[in-house]
Amino acid sequence: VGELIGIDSPLARAARVIVTRPGSWDTGKAFFLLMGPDFVVYFAAGMFDASPFAIMLSSIPQLIIIVPFVFAGALMAKGNQDEENAAAYAEIGSVLTNVGTALMMSTGAIFNIIAEAVQQELDEEGEDCDWGRDPQEVEVRDLMAERAEQRQMYAQISRWSLVPLWLKV
């Protein structure tokens, strides 16, 4: 899983620093939790050993994104019941859907700005800095190198030119 989310990447390292900051409420934590699909983001927060209480408290702003979509769905359902005003309900629902989408996209952009600032701090500390490093990062990096070597070996031994003629037919 660490390989899948790129636990050794600068962005993941910055996210780890932001999510594991001391304190229950942090703007960076809130934007991290708002920026993407719930399961992926909360799973990553768990991998980064973030405090469950802090994560739950920082997830309260999710309502800002959820509420427009809930109202949009309610208005569209109401439009199905009230044929006379269906177009108005659908239009307002469409606007609310766009508002929710814009909010969701802007939270990702804001988190990237916060993460960039943290990445700059990490870069200033230098490559030897352990700040924000995952304890499993070396293990994941070694596993990734081993898998890359295996893929390269497979590509070499499975070249089409090496397949006997009688198997090609």
Backbone as CSV, one residue per row, in Angstrom:
resi,resn,N_x,N_y,N_z,CA_x,CA_y,CA_z,C_x,C_y,C_z
1,VAL,0.835,-1.185,0.000,0.000,0.000,0.000,0.881,1.250,0.000
2,GLY,1.992,1.181,0.739,2.918,2.308,0.760,3.465,2.620,-0.618
3,GLU,3.711,1.577,-1.398,4.188,1.767,-2.764,3.094,2.399,-3.615
4,LEU,1.864,1.975,-3.408,0.740,2.472,-4.195,0.511,3.966,-3.984
5,ILE,0.600,4.430,-2.750,0.378,5.855,-2.497,1.658,6.667,-2.607
6,GLY,2.773,6.007,-2.899,4.033,6.731,-3.064,4.520,7.326,-1.765
7,ILE,4.619,6.490,-0.742,4.958,6.950,0.599,6.330,7.626,0.659
8,ASP,7.172,7.345,-0.334,8.501,7.950,-0.349,8.560,9.219,-1.189
9,SER,7.417,9.683,-1.689,7.391,10.888,-2.523,7.416,12.141,-1.644
10,PRO,7.890,13.250,-2.192,7.907,14.498,-1.413,6.511,14.943,-0.964
11,LEU,5.494,14.733,-1.812,4.138,15.128,-1.432,3.633,14.297,-0.256
12,ALA,3.888,12.992,-0.273,3.459,12.131,0.828,4.197,12.503,2.114
13,ARG,5.462,12.852,1.979,6.242,13.253,3.154,5.678,14.545,3.738
14,ALA,5.347,15.496,2.877,4.754,16.754,3.345,3.386,16.492,3.980
15,ALA,2.590,15.612,3.364,1.280,15.280,3.925,1.436,14.648,5.303
16,ARG,2.429,13.787,5.458,2.670,13.160,6.759,2.996,14.217,7.816
17,VAL,3.833,15.181,7.458,4.186,16.248,8.395,2.941,17.041,8.782
18,ILE,2.115,17.372,7.811,0.920,18.174,8.075,-0.072,17.411,8.946
19,VAL,-0.328,16.152,8.619,-1.350,15.373,9.322,-0.917,14.997,10.736
20,THR,0.370,14.861,10.974,0.835,14.450,12.302,1.263,15.630,13.165
21,ARG,0.963,16.851,12.742,1.271,18.005,13.584,0.535,17.877,14.910
22,PRO,1.159,18.364,15.988,0.474,18.300,17.277,-0.774,19.189,17.289
23,GLY,-1.723,18.807,18.091,-2.953,19.590,18.209,-4.103,18.907,17.496
24,SER,-5.286,19.206,17.966,-6.474,18.563,17.412,-7.006,19.270,16.184
25,TRP,-6.774,20.568,16.074,-7.302,21.311,14.938,-6.154,21.989,14.212
26,ASP,-6.127,21.795,12.915,-5.085,22.405,12.095,-5.674,22.624,10.707
27,THR,-5.459,23.784,10.147,-5.999,24.097,8.826,-5.450,23.138,7.782
28,GLY,-4.160,22.832,7.871,-3.552,21.902,6.913,-4.203,20.531,6.960
29,LYS,-4.496,20.056,8.181,-5.172,18.755,8.325,-6.546,18.799,7.668
30,ALA,-7.258,19.885,7.917,-8.610,20.004,7.358,-8.564,19.976,5.836
31,PHE,-7.648,20.718,5.238,-7.573,20.738,3.779,-7.089,19.404,3.223
32,PHE,-6.221,18.710,3.959,-5.794,17.379,3.530,-6.990,16.436,3.472
33,LEU,-7.844,16.500,4.485,-9.012,15.620,4.553,-10.091,16.007,3.554
34,LEU,-10.116,17.271,3.155,-11.119,17.733,2.201,-10.728,17.484,0.751
35,MET,-9.455,17.228,0.492,-8.968,17.294,-0.889,-9.315,16.113,-1.772
36,GLY,-9.639,14.978,-1.247,-9.824,13.837,-2.125,-10.906,12.885,-1.659
37,PRO,-10.967,11.725,-2.290,-11.964,10.714,-1.897,-11.759,10.284,-0.445
38,ASP,-12.846,10.175,0.272,-12.781,9.906,1.709,-11.902,8.718,2.064
39,PHE,-12.156,7.568,1.444,-11.443,6.363,1.844,-9.939,6.523,1.672
40,VAL,-9.528,7.018,0.536,-8.100,7.146,0.248,-7.426,8.109,1.216
41,VAL,-8.045,9.254,1.436,-7.457,10.280,2.294,-7.391,9.807,3.748
42,TYR,-8.475,9.225,4.242,-8.478,8.775,5.634,-7.571,7.565,5.824
43,PHE,-7.471,6.723,4.828,-6.555,5.588,4.894,-5.119,6.094,4.966
44,ALA,-4.794,7.081,4.140,-3.445,7.660,4.172,-3.173,8.303,5.525
45,ALA,-4.160,9.000,6.087,-3.988,9.610,7.404,-3.700,8.538,8.455
46,GLY,-4.370,7.402,8.350,-4.101,6.296,9.264,-2.699,5.733,9.077
47,MET,-2.266,5.631,7.816,-0.900,5.149,7.552,0.145,6.093,8.121
48,PHE,-0.189,7.376,8.183,0.750,8.368,8.702,0.705,8.460,10.226
49,ASP,-0.031,7.559,10.871,-0.150,7.514,12.334,-0.716,8.805,12.928
50,ALA,-1.672,9.393,12.239,-2.303,10.607,12.751,-3.254,10.250,13.885
51,SER,-3.462,11.181,14.782,-4.377,10.977,15.900,-5.813,10.847,15.387
52,PRO,-6.509,9.755,15.721,-7.895,9.601,15.247,-8.806,10.746,15.690
53,PHE,-8.620,11.233,16.923,-9.445,12.349,17.400,-9.199,13.597,16.565
54,ALA,-7.935,13.893,16.294,-7.605,15.076,15.495,-8.161,14.955,14.086
55,ILE,-8.119,13.761,13.529,-8.641,13.551,12.181,-10.159,13.746,12.167
56,MET,-10.854,13.199,13.155,-12.308,13.363,13.208,-12.689,14.835,13.395
57,LEU,-11.973,15.539,14.262,-12.256,16.949,14.492,-11.956,17.767,13.231
58,SER,-10.876,17.455,12.567,-10.505,18.196,11.362,-11.385,17.859,10.166
59,SER,-12.181,16.789,10.274,-13.053,16.422,9.158,-14.404,17.132,9.204
60,ILE,-14.671,17.896,10.253,-15.943,18.622,10.350,-16.175,19.537,9.142
61,PRO,-15.154,20.207,8.605,-15.396,21.045,7.420,-15.881,20.278,6.186
62,GLN,-15.892,18.946,6.235,-16.457,18.169,5.119,-17.891,18.607,4.848
63,LEU,-18.572,19.091,5.874,-19.961,19.542,5.698,-20.056,20.652,4.659
64,ILE,-19.021,21.490,4.569,-19.018,22.581,3.595,-19.144,22.024,2.180
65,ILE,-18.541,20.876,1.946,-18.579,20.268,0.617,-19.820,19.387,0.455
66,ILE,-20.213,18.704,1.503,-21.324,17.755,1.409,-22.674,18.447,1.247
67,VAL,-22.895,19.534,1.979,-24.208,20.193,2.016,-24.704,20.616,0.624
68,PRO,-23.892,21.259,-0.224,-24.421,21.615,-1.550,-24.875,20.397,-2.368
69,PHE,-24.150,19.282,-2.260,-24.548,18.085,-3.007,-25.845,17.483,-2.451
70,VAL,-26.005,17.521,-1.130,-27.232,16.997,-0.520,-28.435,17.828,-0.956
71,PHE,-28.299,19.152,-0.908,-29.398,20.010,-1.339,-29.677,19.859,-2.829
72,ALA,-28.625,19.685,-3.627,-28.825,19.485,-5.072,-29.635,18.223,-5.323
73,GLY,-29.292,17.145,-4.630,-30.043,15.897,-4.775,-31.478,16.043,-4.321
74,ALA,-31.681,16.754,-3.204,-33.043,16.966,-2.693,-33.872,17.783,-3.670
75,LEU,-33.271,18.820,-4.245,-34.012,19.655,-5.203,-34.342,18.889,-6.478
76,MET,-33.434,18.061,-6.928,-33.709,17.265,-8.127,-34.820,16.246,-7.859
77,ALA,-34.810,15.661,-6.660,-35.888,14.731,-6.298,-37.226,15.478,-6.190
78,LYS,-37.188,16.687,-5.623,-38.405,17.501,-5.515,-38.925,17.861,-6.904
79,GLY,-38.002,18.100,-7.841,-38.394,18.401,-9.208,-39.119,17.255,-9.869
80,ASN,-38.810,16.033,-9.494,-39.517,14.868,-10.034,-40.957,14.796,-9.528
81,GLN,-41.207,15.364,-8.353,-42.552,15.348,-7.778,-43.390,16.540,-8.240
82,ASP,-42.741,17.647,-8.505,-43.436,18.882,-8.879,-43.081,19.225,-10.324
83,GLU,-43.864,18.703,-11.257,-43.563,18.874,-12.684,-43.649,20.334,-13.115
84,GLU,-44.460,21.114,-12.445,-44.644,22.517,-12.815,-43.358,23.330,-12.610
85,ASN,-42.631,23.036,-11.533,-41.402,23.773,-11.208,-40.151,22.916,-11.386
86,ALA,-40.247,21.835,-12.103,-39.129,20.895,-12.252,-37.895,21.559,-12.846
87,ALA,-38.079,22.420,-13.815,-36.935,23.077,-14.465,-36.187,23.976,-13.481
88,ALA,-36.933,24.693,-12.651,-36.300,25.579,-11.660,-35.524,24.769,-10.630
89,TYR,-36.129,23.674,-10.155,-35.435,22.817,-9.190,-34.170,22.225,-9.804
90,ALA,-34.263,21.785,-11.056,-33.107,21.196,-11.726,-31.998,22.229,-11.905
91,GLU,-32.369,23.466,-12.235,-31.373,24.528,-12.430,-30.660,24.865,-11.126
92,ILE,-31.436,25.027,-10.063,-30.832,25.324,-8.750,-29.958,24.150,-8.307
93,GLY,-30.429,22.916,-8.531,-29.631,21.734,-8.195,-28.333,21.694,-8.971
94,SER,-28.391,22.084,-10.232,-27.187,22.124,-11.055,-26.198,23.162,-10.533
95,VAL,-26.703,24.319,-10.138,-25.832,25.363,-9.576,-25.181,24.864,-8.286
96,LEU,-25.959,24.230,-7.427,-25.409,23.707,-6.171,-24.365,22.624,-6.432
97,THR,-24.581,21.792,-7.430,-23.592,20.776,-7.784,-22.299,21.440,-8.235
98,ASN,-22.414,22.492,-9.023,-21.222,23.218,-9.464,-20.513,23.896,-8.297
99,VAL,-21.282,24.447,-7.359,-20.686,25.069,-6.168,-19.920,24.023,-5.362
100,GLY,-20.532,22.866,-5.135,-19.857,21.798,-4.397,-18.595,21.329,-5.091
101,THR,-18.656,21.203,-6.408,-17.479,20.781,-7.168,-16.374,21.819,-7.077
102,ALA,-16.740,23.096,-7.194,-15.740,24.163,-7.086,-15.095,24.178,-5.699
103,LEU,-15.906,23.972,-4.670,-15.357,23.911,-3.305,-14.382,22.745,-3.163
104,MET,-14.768,21.592,-3.697,-13.908,20.413,-3.587,-12.589,20.640,-4.319
105,MET,-12.641,21.207,-5.514,-11.424,21.440,-6.287,-10.546,22.487,-5.616
106,SER,-11.159,23.519,-5.047,-10.361,24.570,-4.414,-9.667,24.062,-3.156
107,THR,-10.287,23.132,-2.424,-9.611,22.597,-1.234,-8.371,21.812,-1.625
108,GLY,-8.435,21.090,-2.733,-7.241,20.386,-3.220,-6.143,21.352,-3.597
109,ALA,-6.508,22.461,-4.242,-5.515,23.464,-4.630,-4.889,24.116,-3.395
110,ILE,-5.712,24.427,-2.401,-5.189,25.046,-1.178,-4.269,24.079,-0.441
111,PHE,-4.661,22.774,-0.385,-3.775,21.813,0.262,-2.438,21.743,-0.468
112,ASN,-2.461,21.787,-1.793,-1.205,21.739,-2.543,-0.324,22.934,-2.229
113,ILE,-0.914,24.111,-1.992,-0.137,25.288,-1.604,0.495,25.060,-0.235
114,ILE,-0.286,24.530,0.706,0.234,24.245,2.054,1.333,23.193,1.976
115,ALA,1.098,22.129,1.201,2.092,21.058,1.067,3.365,21.574,0.414
116,GLU,3.238,22.476,-0.542,4.421,23.060,-1.198,5.272,23.827,-0.192
117,ALA,4.625,24.566,0.709,5.354,25.296,1.745,6.103,24.328,2.661
118,VAL,5.446,23.222,3.021,6.104,22.222,3.873,7.251,21.559,3.113
119,GLN,7.043,21.278,1.818,8.109,20.677,1.016,9.322,21.596,0.944
120,GLN,9.093,22.896,0.847,10.211,23.838,0.826,10.972,23.798,2.145
121,GLU,10.239,23.696,3.259,10.898,23.561,4.565,11.730,22.282,4.617
122,LEU,11.169,21.192,4.095,11.902,19.927,4.081,13.141,20.027,3.204
123,ASP,13.031,20.698,2.063,14.172,20.870,1.177,15.274,21.696,1.836
124,GLU,14.886,22.703,2.609,15.862,23.522,3.314,16.613,22.714,4.368
125,GLU,15.909,21.748,4.973,16.540,20.891,5.982,17.556,19.945,5.351
126,GLY,17.367,19.617,4.090,18.302,18.736,3.397,17.794,17.311,3.301
127,GLU,18.464,16.520,2.474,18.061,15.136,2.202,18.226,14.234,3.425
128,ASP,19.155,14.561,4.298,19.411,13.720,5.470,18.413,13.944,6.602
129,CYS,17.528,14.913,6.436,16.548,15.229,7.467,15.546,14.086,7.619
130,ASP,15.314,13.652,8.841,14.350,12.584,9.111,12.945,13.125,9.353
131,TRP,12.800,14.430,9.364,11.525,15.076,9.641,10.506,14.667,8.592
132,GLY,9.419,14.045,9.005,8.363,13.645,8.093,8.602,12.338,7.372
133,ARG,9.685,11.653,7.680,9.950,10.371,7.020,9.110,9.282,7.672
134,ASP,8.611,8.381,6.849,7.845,7.255,7.340,8.820,6.169,7.777
135,PRO,8.556,5.507,8.895,9.454,4.440,9.338,9.585,3.309,8.315
136,GLN,8.584,3.109,7.485,8.616,2.033,6.497,9.129,2.515,5.140
137,GLU,9.548,3.762,5.055,9.942,4.331,3.766,11.102,3.577,3.128
138,VAL,12.105,3.234,3.916,13.258,2.509,3.375,12.825,1.133,2.889
139,GLU,11.983,0.475,3.662,11.475,-0.844,3.287,10.684,-0.775,1.978
140,VAL,9.835,0.244,1.851,9.034,0.411,0.634,9.943,0.717,-0.550
141,ARG,10.928,1.580,-0.356,11.856,1.929,-1.437,12.621,0.693,-1.907
142,ASP,13.066,-0.144,-0.960,13.773,-1.377,-1.327,12.846,-2.320,-2.096
143,LEU,11.615,-2.443,-1.647,10.631,-3.286,-2.331,10.367,-2.777,-3.750
144,MET,10.263,-1.466,-3.904,10.033,-0.885,-5.230,11.219,-1.166,-6.159
145,ALA,12.436,-1.074,-5.637,13.624,-1.356,-6.452,13.658,-2.833,-6.849
146,GLU,13.299,-3.702,-5.912,13.264,-5.136,-6.201,12.228,-5.454,-7.277
147,ARG,11.058,-4.836,-7.179,10.013,-5.074,-8.186,10.406,-4.515,-9.552
148,ALA,11.089,-3.387,-9.565,11.548,-2.824,-10.840,12.561,-3.759,-11.489
149,GLU,13.429,-4.333,-10.682,14.415,-5.298,-11.191,13.708,-6.544,-11.731
150,GLN,12.686,-7.023,-11.027,11.924,-8.186,-11.489,11.212,-7.888,-12.805
151,ARG,10.631,-6.689,-12.931,9.965,-6.323,-14.188,10.953,-6.260,-15.342
152,GLN,12.152,-5.749,-15.058,13.176,-5.659,-16.095,13.620,-7.064,-16.513
153,MET,13.819,-7.960,-15.552,14.214,-9.332,-15.872,13.121,-10.026,-16.673
154,TYR,11.861,-9.827,-16.294,10.740,-10.441,-17.015,10.697,-9.932,-18.452
155,ALA,10.905,-8.629,-18.617,10.890,-8.049,-19.966,12.003,-8.645,-20.829
156,GLN,13.144,-8.922,-20.214,14.261,-9.492,-20.976,13.991,-10.937,-21.378
157,ILE,13.461,-11.733,-20.472,13.278,-13.158,-20.782,12.010,-13.438,-21.572
158,SER,11.109,-12.456,-21.644,9.863,-12.697,-22.371,9.803,-11.934,-23.705
159,ARG,10.958,-11.523,-24.199,10.980,-10.844,-25.507,10.489,-11.795,-26.589
160,TRP,9.771,-11.254,-27.543,9.186,-12.033,-28.635,10.264,-12.730,-29.448
161,SER,11.395,-12.103,-29.604,12.470,-12.690,-30.421,13.051,-13.953,-29.774
162,LEU,12.844,-14.135,-28.475,13.368,-15.322,-27.794,12.408,-16.511,-27.843
163,VAL,11.179,-16.261,-28.225,10.187,-17.334,-28.274,10.496,-18.232,-29.479
164,PRO,10.536,-19.551,-29.264,10.820,-20.465,-30.377,9.765,-20.334,-31.482
165,LEU,10.197,-20.571,-32.695,9.338,-20.428,-33.863,8.076,-21.301,-33.769
166,TRP,8.226,-22.539,-33.275,7.083,-23.433,-33.215,6.019,-22.914,-32.224
167,LEU,6.394,-22.083,-31.234,5.415,-21.504,-30.310,4.753,-20.257,-30.880
168,LYS,5.440,-19.594,-31.797,4.889,-18.389,-32.398,3.723,-18.697,-33.323
169,VAL,3.718,-19.901,-33.864,2.678,-20.287,-34.815,1.445,-20.642,-34.075
